[in-house]
Amino acid sequence: MPYLNIVTNKAVDDESSLLKAASRVVSQATGKQETYVMISADHNPHMIMGGSDAPLALLDYRALGLPAERSAFSDALCQLITDQLSIPGERIYISMTDSERQNWGWNHQTF
């Protein structure tokens, strides 16, 4: 169950388009069915990076297993944010967490 949370200090005009685009990108980049992908987005105007409050994003990705090609996955996520929010790659951090099956619950049970 891949989960991606996008946190940015930039106002998002069309959040639905961002979420749908992110869901497609995560599904394609990981080879996971989109029916299992969950995406959320948070706007936090109180963020700085490198001492600057210029537009930035933090992406928190969690799943049962990480893509083998993490660099390609990072590229796909950065491109998504650049395309959707016009934030350049050097203003995007991505955290990737490989969760253990017993620590991930769904439908009244764990994986």
Buried (B, 14 or more C-beta within 10 A) or exposed (E): BBBBBBBBBBEBEEBEEBBEBBBBBBBEBBEBEEEBBBBEBEEEEEBEBEEEEEBBBBBBBBBBEBBEEEEEBBEBBBBBBBEBBEBEBEBBEBEBEEBEEEEBEEEEEEE
